[in-house]
Amino acid sequence: MSLPTFVLRRLLQLVPVLFGVVLVVFLFVRLIPGDPALVMLGAYATEAGLTALRNDLGLDRPVWTQFAIFAGQVLSGELGQSLVFRRPVLEVIVDRLPPTVWLTVYAVVLSLLLCVPLAIACALKPNGTLDQAIRAVTTLALAMPYFWLGLNLLILFAVILPIFPVAGYGDTFAERLWHLFLPALTIALHLGPTLMRTLRATIIEVMQAPHVEFARTKGLPRGKLIRRHVLRNGLMATVTILGVNIGWLMGGSVVIENVFNIPGLGTLIIGSIDARDYPVIQGVALVFGLLVISINLVTDLAYAALDPRVAYE
C-alpha cells in the first residue's frame, strides 16, 4: 500500500470517529435532567426567554431532527450564540484556542527534551546507579497531582524566586515562552516519565538487535550508533505512546490553565460550566475532540515517516 493510500485510509477511518464525537457532544445537553433551557437560564428565566432558547436550540423538535440540525451547524462552523459573551461560540473559541495550542505544543517539546536524553542515559547502563536514580525521581514526579505540582512550582519560581510570571500568556513569541514555561514544565513532568520509560525499554531492546551488534563490532562510535540505528527505532514506540496520551494531555491542560490563569480553552470551559453557558461548553468539548483526533492522525503519519513499512502493510 502506497503512502497516499495509507493517508486516505486513515482519513476515512476518522469519519465514524468524528460522527461519534458530534453525537456525544449533541447528547451532552439533551441528557441534562429536567428542562435544559431552564438549567441554562437559571431560576430567573422568563417564559419568553425559555421559549426563545428552546427554539434556538431546537429543543421543541424531534431528537433526530435536532441532531441533523446540530450536525449541519457543526459542518458549517455555526455552534450557536454564547449566553454569557453574547457572541458566536466559534468566535469565543477561536479567541481562546491559541493559548491552549501553545501550552500543549510547548509541553510536548519539553517532554521530549527531558525524556530522550534521560532514556538514553538509563538505557546505556540499565539497572545502574544513574538508571535507578532517574527512574526514582521520575516516578516521584509522576505520582504528584497536577495542581499540587503546579502550585509548588508557582510558589517557588514565581513568588519566592520571582523568575517567571505568576499568570498570563504574553504577546510576543519570547514572552509566551517565558509565561508558559512553568505550566508547560508541570505537564512535561507528568508526561515525560511515561515517555522516558517507554523509550528506555525500547532502546535496551534495540541495542540487542543483530544489526546494532554488527555496527558495534565494526567500530561505529557510540554517538553515531545511537543516532543512526537505535534512536529512530526507539522513537516509534514513544510516538505511539505520545499519541495515546494526547487526550490525557488535553485534560491536564484544563487543570493547569486554571492554576496558572492562562486565558485558554481550559479556563473558558470551567468558567462556562460555572455560568451554565452550555453552547460554549458544547463548542469547547467538540473542539477538544477534534484536536485529539487531529493529533492522533499526525501521530499515525509521524509513525509512518519513522517506519515507512507501516504504510505498505
N, C-alpha and C positions, 0 to 999 in steps of 0.2 A: 504494500500500500504506500503510495507516494505521500509526501508531506502535505500538499494541498488537500488530498483526500482525508488525511488524518485530521486536519484542522476543520474541514467541513463536517466530518463525523462528530467531532467534539461540539461544534456549534449546534448540530441537530439534536444532540443529547441534552443540550441546555433547554430546549423548548419545553419538555414536560416539567423540568425543574422550575422554570420561570412561571409556568401555569400554576404550579403548587404554591409558589411564593405569593402570587397575586391572590390565590384563593384563600390562603391563611390570613393575609392582611385584610381581605374583604370580610372574613368571618370575625375578625377581631372586634369590630364594633357591634356586629349583629348578635354576638353571643353575650353581650352585656346584659345582666339580669334586669328586667324591667324595661322601661322605655329609654332607648339610647339618647333620644333627643332631650329628655328630661334630665338624664345624667349629665349631658354636656352643658346644658344651660343652667343647671342648678335649681335651688329652691325658689329663686325669684323669677323663674321663667314665666312668661305670659303665654296665653293660649295662641295668640297671633305669632309669637316667636317660635313656639313649638311647631305650629303648622308650617311655617316657612322653612324651618330646619328639616322637618320630615320630608318636605317636598324637595329641598335642595339635595338631601342625601338619598332620596328615592325610597325612603323607609315605608312609604304608603303604597308601594308596588310589590308584586310577587318577587320572591327571593332570587329566582333565576334571572328575572328581568333586571333586578338590581345588580347582580353580578355582571351581566352583559354590559350594562351601562358603566359600571366601575372599570371593567377591563378595557372598554373603549376609551375611557378617560385616561387610564394609565398609558395606553398606546399613544394617545395624543399629547401626553405630558400634562394633562389637566387633573390636578389632585385636589381640587376644591379650594375653599377660602378658609384661612385661619380665623378662628373665633376670637383670638387674643390680638394678633397683629393686624387684623383686618386687611390682609394682603393675600395674594395667591400662595398656597402652600409651597409650590415649586420655587417661587422667588425666595421665600424664607429659607428653604433647604439649601438652595444654591449659595446664599449668603453665608451659611454656616458650614458648608461642606469643606472648603479649603483647610481650615484648622485640623479637622479630623483626618483628612488625607495626609497632610503634613506630618501629624503625630504618628500615624500608622507607618508611613514610609520611613520616618526617622527612627522609630523603634525597631523596625526590621533591620535597617542598616546597622544600628548599634548592636543588635543581637548577633548579627553575622560577624561584626568586627570583634565581638567578645568570644563567640563560640569557636570560630575557626582556629585561631592560634592556641586557645586553651585545649581544644580537642587534639590538635597535632602534638602539643607538649605531653598530654596524657597518653596518647597512643604510642609514642616513641618508646616510652618506658612504662608499660602497663603494670598496675599494682605497685608501682614505686612510691616513694615518699611524696613526690610532687603530684602524682596522679591522685593519690588518696586525699591529699590536702585540697586540691582543686575540686574534687568531687564533693568533699565535705562542705566547702564554702558554698558551692553552687546549690547543693541540696538545702542548706540553710536559707539561702535567698529564695529558693522556690517555695519553701514552707511558709514564708512570711505573707500575710494577706496584702493584697494590692494597696488598700487605703492606708494600712499601718506603715508599710514601707514608704509610700509616697509622702505621708505626713512627716515621717522621721527625716527623709531627705530634704523636705521643705524646711523643717526646723533647723537642720544642721547647716545646709548650704545656702539658705535664703534669709534666715533670721540670725542665727548665732554667727555664722560666717557669711556675710552678705555678698556672695559671689554671683548668684543667679537671682532673677526677679521672683517675687512671691507669686505673681499671677500674670496673665496676659498672653498675647500671641505675637506681637511685633508687626512692623510694617515692611521692613526690608528683609532680604534673604539672611543677612548676618544676624539681624535682631530675632528672626524666627528660630535660627539655630540656637541662639542664646536663651530665648524664652522657653523653648520646648525641650531643652536638654534634660532637665530633671524629670519631667513627665515621661519622656521617651526612655530615659535610663530606667525608670521604675518598671515600665513594661518590659524592657530588654532584660532586666534582672530576673524576670519570671519566664520569659520565652527562651532566653539564651541557654539556661541549663538543660532544657529539654532537647534543644538542637545540638548542644555540645555532647550530650551522652549518646545521641544517635550517631553523630559524626565520628566520635571516638570509637564506638563499636565497629562502624563500617571501615574506618581506616585500619584498625587492627586486623580485620578480616582481609582487606585488600592487600595489606603488607605481606600476607602469607600466600598470595596468589603466585602461580608459576611465572607469569610474565614479569612480576615485580622482583622475584628472586633472580630471574635471569638478568634483569637490568642491574641488579645489585652486584652480581658476580662479574659483570662487565666493567665494574668500577665507576658507574654513574654516581656523581655526587648526590648526597642525601637531599639537598635542596631541589635539584632538578628531578630527582626520583619522585619526590612528593608532589611537585607541581605537575609533572607530565603524566605520571602513571597512577598516583594514589588519590590526590585531592579531587580530581574530576569525577572519578567513580564514587568517591565517598560523598560528594555533594549531592548526588542523585537522591539518596535516601533522605538527606537533610531538606532538600527542596520539597519532597513529598510530605514530610512531617510539618514543614512550614505551611504548606497549603492546607493541611488538615486543621492546623491551629489558627487559621485566619479568623474563623468565627469566634473562637475564644479571645483572640486578639482584639477584635472589634468590640466585643462585650467588655473587655478590660478597659478600652479607651473611654467608654461611657463613665466608668468609675473615676478614672484618672482625670478626665476633663473637669469633673465636678470638684475633685480635690484641689486641682491647680487653677480652677476658674478659667478654663480655656473656652472661648466662645465657639464651640463646635457643635456637632450633632448630639453629642452626649449630654451637654448642658441643655440643649434645646429640647430633647425628649423628656428629660427629668422635669424641666420647667413646664412642659406641655402636659405632663401627667398631673402635676400639682394643679394646673389651671383647667384641667379637663378639656384641653384643646385636642379632641380626638382626630380631626382631619390632619393636624400636624403629626400626631403620633402614628397614624396610618402611613403618612408620607415618609417619615423617617424610618419606620420599620421596613417599608418597601425598598428604600434606598440602601439600607444596611444589607438586605437580602441580595439586591443586585450587585453591591460591592463584593460580597462574599463569592457570589457566582463568578463575577468577572475575574477576581483574583485567583480563584481555582482554575479558571481557563488559562490564565497566564502561567500558573504553576505547571499545568499539563504541557504547555508549549515549551516552557523552560526545561522540563524533564526530557522532552523530545529533542531539544537542542543539545543537551548534555549527552544523551544517548540516542543517536539517530535510528538505532534498531527498533525503538519503540514505535516510530512512525511507520515502520514497514512490517509490523507484526500482523 
